[in-house]
Amino acid sequence: MSEDFWDTLKLATLVLTPALVALRYCDGMKGGTVALLYNLLLKLDEYYSKPIKGLDEAMRKKMHNIFMSRWSAFHAPIHSAAFAMDKQFCRREMDERIKQDIWSVMEDFSKAPGGKDFSKMKAQYAMFVDAVASKQVCVSICMTLHLRITLSNSTDNIVCTASF
């Protein structure tokens, strides 16, 4: 087989492995939560939004557009809220979209029968975030998904590792 074939295969593996990890993760991987999957998808968005060595820029943009169209089709404010309320991620700097989603979800819950006052819910969330920051909340299990993709120039091997 030609060298071009193997180069193309290495590039395809490099580009598609993160998506495969995400698919496996949402296909019942033990210990999975909405917040962990949301974090992984944020990383995928970041990965596909920047130039990828060896991948044609037009193709990368097309892949990113496909990813974003799927994201838009399946994303709901409750997903952002689950991410923002997870002990592992609540102290992370949230973009404005995530903040708006969590407030939207809280406001919807406040309007439900028996719902709490919206301003009280926001205050309780702020107290929760502060408690997590000061480690006053007992965290029994802390799981972090690390996705590392490397292409070894010396051996031309692609290594993708996911650890919890």
Beta strands, then each sheet from edge to edge (+ up, - down):
strand 1: 146-151
strand 2: 158-163
sheet 1: 1+ 2-
end
